[in-house]
Amino acid sequence: MGAALQDIWSLQSNQAGLAAIERPVAAIAYQSNYLDTEISTQTALFAYPHKKNVFGISVQNYGVSVYKEQRMGLCYSKRFGSTLFVAINANIHQLSILQYGSAHTYSIEAGLQYKIGKQLLIGSHISNPGKNAFNSDVNASVPTAIQIGASYRCSDKVLLNSGLIKSLSTITDARFGLEYKPGESVALRGGINANPFRQFAGFGCKYKGLHVDVAASSHPNLGYSPQLALGYEF
């Protein structure tokens, strides 16, 4: 639900949010996709700002030993004043299946965010508008999706976030989230997805440049997926 959020994790949702970063940031994350399976996701991100431009790189690996989906992305984002943020991202995808070899393809993403006043941020993002897919020997494709969202900062302690995402292969999903900061260095988070219905909860803390985030999501049929993320601002 990151169409209207601005941090290093914008590299995974709406890259336009990366343009708000003012210091170099690196982050890594590990997610166990459903505790009863061996499926996992590993992510590494890096962003480097230069004046009003921010350059980013992302690497993600998903799957198990016999089936892996890998993606590497290069991002360029730019802010115009303090209200408009735009980005474009190019991805290289690799799909590897044991005994069947591997296949490659690429995709493009683009994002936009606009800030209204000091409290409201709206965003939109499109991924793979060219509908690129792997070759005919592999029955797999890269999702084409459009998302829009808005975040509203009620106060220094409360942030509300919402979004809609539509993939060509699925029905529309609505997402809602809340972040509450009882102190400057601690954040409590929760959220839901409407379709399928999923719940999210987690917390984050920071000490100087170090950020630690712990979260978990629940799926009605597949169970829980815990996640740990570490980030550092240089």
Backbone torsions as a table, in degrees:
resi	resn	phi	psi	omega
1	MET	NA	44.0	-172.1
2	GLY	-103.6	21.1	-178.4
3	ALA	-61.5	-28.9	-176.2
4	ALA	-124.7	36.6	174.4
5	LEU	-116.7	157.7	-175.2
6	GLN	-134.3	99.0	174.6
7	ASP	-166.3	-172.5	-178.0
8	ILE	-61.2	-29.1	-178.4
9	TRP	-75.1	-3.9	171.8
10	SER	-61.2	-22.6	176.1
11	LEU	-60.9	-20.3	-178.9
12	GLN	-102.4	-3.7	-175.0
13	SER	-132.6	-73.1	176.1
14	ASN	-132.4	104.8	-172.6
15	GLN	-62.4	-15.9	177.7
16	ALA	-60.3	-30.6	178.7
17	GLY	-64.7	-18.5	179.1
18	LEU	-66.7	-25.7	-176.0
19	ALA	-66.7	-13.4	178.8
20	ALA	-85.1	-8.8	-178.3
21	ILE	-71.1	136.5	-178.2
22	GLU	-114.1	-10.0	178.5
23	ARG	-131.5	151.5	175.3
24	PRO	-59.4	140.6	-177.4
25	VAL	-138.2	139.1	172.5
26	ALA	-125.8	145.5	-178.8
27	ALA	-150.6	148.9	173.9
28	ILE	-134.0	154.6	179.7
29	ALA	-149.9	150.8	174.9
30	TYR	-133.8	130.6	177.9
31	GLN	-128.1	130.5	171.6
32	SER	-90.8	108.5	-175.4
33	ASN	-79.3	94.1	178.7
34	TYR	72.7	118.7	-169.7
35	LEU	-64.4	-25.2	-177.8
36	ASP	-85.9	5.3	179.0
37	THR	-123.0	171.8	175.9
38	GLU	-98.5	8.0	-177.9
39	ILE	-72.7	135.2	178.9
40	SER	-144.4	162.0	177.5
41	THR	-128.8	127.2	175.5
42	GLN	-116.7	136.4	-175.6
43	THR	-134.5	140.6	173.4
44	ALA	-134.8	133.3	-176.0
45	LEU	-133.9	149.9	173.8
46	PHE	-149.5	136.9	179.0
47	ALA	-133.4	138.6	-178.8
48	TYR	-131.5	114.5	179.2
49	PRO	-87.1	146.2	174.3
50	HIS	-143.3	106.6	-174.7
51	LYS	57.6	-120.2	-179.4
52	LYS	-96.9	11.1	-179.7
53	ASN	-112.6	147.4	175.7
54	VAL	-133.5	130.7	178.7
55	PHE	-109.2	137.3	-176.8
56	GLY	-136.9	154.6	174.8
57	ILE	-135.9	139.3	-179.9
58	SER	-135.3	143.3	177.2
59	VAL	-134.1	132.2	179.9
60	GLN	-139.5	139.4	177.2
61	ASN	-127.4	130.0	-177.9
62	TYR	-133.8	139.7	173.5
63	GLY	131.9	-155.1	178.2
64	VAL	-129.3	-176.7	-174.3
65	SER	-63.3	-29.9	-176.5
66	VAL	-95.4	-10.5	-179.5
67	TYR	-145.4	120.2	-177.7
68	LYS	-136.9	136.9	171.1
69	GLU	-114.2	124.0	-178.8
70	GLN	-123.7	144.0	-179.5
71	ARG	-142.6	135.1	172.4
72	MET	-124.0	131.4	-177.5
73	GLY	-125.5	145.3	174.3
74	LEU	-119.8	128.8	-171.9
75	CYS	-124.3	144.3	169.0
76	TYR	-128.1	123.0	178.4
77	SER	-127.9	156.1	-175.7
78	LYS	-148.9	141.6	174.8
79	ARG	-109.1	143.0	177.2
80	PHE	-114.6	105.1	-174.0
81	GLY	66.9	-142.3	179.7
82	SER	-113.7	12.5	-174.6
83	THR	-121.8	-28.4	-173.6
84	LEU	-116.7	130.7	-178.9
85	PHE	-133.0	129.6	-178.6
86	VAL	-133.6	158.6	-179.9
87	ALA	-159.5	154.9	170.4
88	ILE	-134.8	143.5	-174.9
89	ASN	-136.5	134.0	177.2
90	ALA	-112.8	131.8	-177.8
91	ASN	-117.8	145.7	166.6
92	ILE	-113.3	127.6	-177.5
93	HIS	-112.5	141.7	173.5
94	GLN	-132.7	132.3	176.3
95	LEU	-117.3	122.6	-178.1
96	SER	-121.0	127.8	178.6
97	ILE	-127.9	124.6	-177.7
98	LEU	-56.6	133.1	179.9
99	GLN	75.3	-6.2	177.5
100	TYR	-116.3	-5.5	179.1
101	GLY	85.6	-155.8	-175.8
102	SER	-137.1	161.8	178.1
103	ALA	-139.5	154.8	-177.1
104	HIS	-129.3	153.5	169.8
105	THR	-159.8	-179.6	179.6
106	TYR	-137.8	165.6	177.8
107	SER	-152.6	163.7	179.0
108	ILE	-122.1	144.2	173.1
109	GLU	-128.1	152.7	176.7
110	ALA	-144.6	143.8	-177.9
111	GLY	-140.6	159.3	-179.2
112	LEU	-146.0	138.9	172.7
113	GLN	-136.3	145.9	179.1
114	TYR	-136.8	129.0	-178.4
115	LYS	-98.4	127.8	-180.0
116	ILE	-111.8	108.8	-175.3
117	GLY	68.2	-156.0	-179.0
118	LYS	-96.1	-8.3	-170.3
119	GLN	-113.6	-30.8	-171.5
120	LEU	-108.1	130.3	176.1
121	LEU	-128.6	127.6	177.0
122	ILE	-115.9	149.2	-177.0
123	GLY	-147.3	157.3	175.1
124	SER	-143.8	153.3	-175.2
125	HIS	-154.8	142.9	175.1
126	ILE	-130.5	138.2	178.4
127	SER	-122.0	137.5	178.0
128	ASN	51.2	54.7	178.6
129	PRO	-64.5	-21.6	178.4
130	GLY	-80.1	-2.7	178.6
131	LYS	56.0	39.7	178.4
132	ASN	-67.3	146.6	-178.3
133	ALA	-141.9	167.5	174.9
134	PHE	-71.7	168.0	-176.4
135	ASN	-65.1	169.2	-173.0
136	SER	-64.9	-17.0	179.2
137	ASP	-74.0	-16.4	-178.7
138	VAL	-118.2	121.0	-179.5
139	ASN	-83.7	70.2	-178.8
140	ALA	-153.0	152.3	-179.0
141	SER	-138.7	166.6	174.2
142	VAL	-95.8	125.6	-175.7
143	PRO	-59.5	139.5	170.0
144	THR	-104.8	121.1	-173.2
145	ALA	-144.1	151.0	174.7
146	ILE	-123.9	135.1	175.7
147	GLN	-136.1	147.0	173.7
148	ILE	-131.2	153.0	-178.6
149	GLY	-163.3	170.9	178.3
150	ALA	-147.8	144.4	173.0
151	SER	-127.3	142.6	-177.4
152	TYR	-131.0	121.5	179.1
153	ARG	-91.2	103.4	-178.0
154	CYS	-68.8	-35.8	179.7
155	SER	-161.2	-175.0	177.0
156	ASP	-65.2	-17.6	-175.4
157	LYS	-104.9	-21.1	-171.3
158	VAL	-123.7	129.2	175.6
159	LEU	-128.3	126.0	175.9
160	LEU	-103.3	140.3	-177.2
161	ASN	-138.6	141.0	179.0
162	SER	-148.6	160.7	179.5
163	GLY	-168.1	158.6	173.5
164	LEU	-124.1	136.3	178.4
165	ILE	-132.5	133.8	-179.9
166	LYS	-127.0	117.1	173.8
167	SER	-102.0	148.2	-179.1
168	LEU	-63.0	-24.7	-176.5
169	SER	-98.5	-3.0	-179.0
170	THR	-136.2	169.7	176.8
171	ILE	-84.7	167.2	-174.6
172	THR	-64.6	138.3	178.7
173	ASP	-116.9	133.7	175.2
174	ALA	-105.2	140.0	-175.7
175	ARG	-134.0	141.2	-178.3
176	PHE	-138.3	140.5	-179.0
177	GLY	-144.9	159.7	179.9
178	LEU	-140.4	135.0	173.0
179	GLU	-123.0	132.1	178.4
180	TYR	-126.6	129.8	-179.9
181	LYS	-111.7	101.7	176.5
182	PRO	-70.3	-20.5	177.2
183	GLY	-148.9	174.2	-176.5
184	GLU	-66.9	-26.6	-172.8
185	SER	-107.6	3.5	-177.2
186	VAL	-131.7	138.3	177.0
187	ALA	-134.6	135.1	175.2
188	LEU	-109.5	135.8	-173.6
189	ARG	-133.3	149.5	175.1
190	GLY	-154.3	157.9	-180.0
191	GLY	-172.0	171.1	177.6
192	ILE	-140.2	151.2	166.5
193	ASN	-109.8	141.1	-177.0
194	ALA	-84.7	-31.7	-170.9
195	ASN	-148.0	102.5	-2.3
196	PRO	-73.4	161.0	-177.8
197	PHE	-69.3	119.7	178.8
198	ARG	-136.1	151.9	178.7
199	GLN	-119.3	145.8	-178.8
200	PHE	-130.7	143.6	175.4
201	ALA	-151.8	148.8	179.1
202	GLY	-178.3	-179.8	176.9
203	PHE	-148.3	158.8	176.9
204	GLY	-136.2	151.8	175.5
205	CYS	-143.7	155.2	-179.4
206	LYS	-139.2	147.0	176.0
207	TYR	-136.4	110.1	-173.3
208	LYS	56.0	-117.7	-178.0
209	GLY	-90.3	-5.1	-175.5
210	LEU	-90.7	131.8	177.9
211	HIS	-120.9	131.9	177.0
212	VAL	-124.1	127.5	-179.6
213	ASP	-129.0	132.5	177.0
214	VAL	-124.7	133.2	-178.2
215	ALA	-149.0	164.2	175.3
216	ALA	-149.9	146.1	175.9
217	SER	-124.7	154.8	179.3
218	SER	-124.1	138.8	176.5
219	HIS	-115.3	137.2	-175.2
220	PRO	-61.2	-25.0	-177.9
221	ASN	-111.2	-31.0	-171.3
222	LEU	-101.6	-12.8	175.9
223	GLY	96.9	-152.2	-170.7
224	TYR	-99.5	149.8	176.5
225	SER	-131.1	100.7	177.5
226	PRO	-81.2	153.9	-178.5
227	GLN	-145.2	141.7	175.3
228	LEU	-126.4	132.9	179.9
229	ALA	-133.7	141.8	176.9
230	LEU	-126.4	135.5	178.2
231	GLY	-136.8	155.3	178.5
232	TYR	-142.8	128.6	174.6
233	GLU	-95.5	124.3	-177.8
234	PHE	-83.9	NA	NA
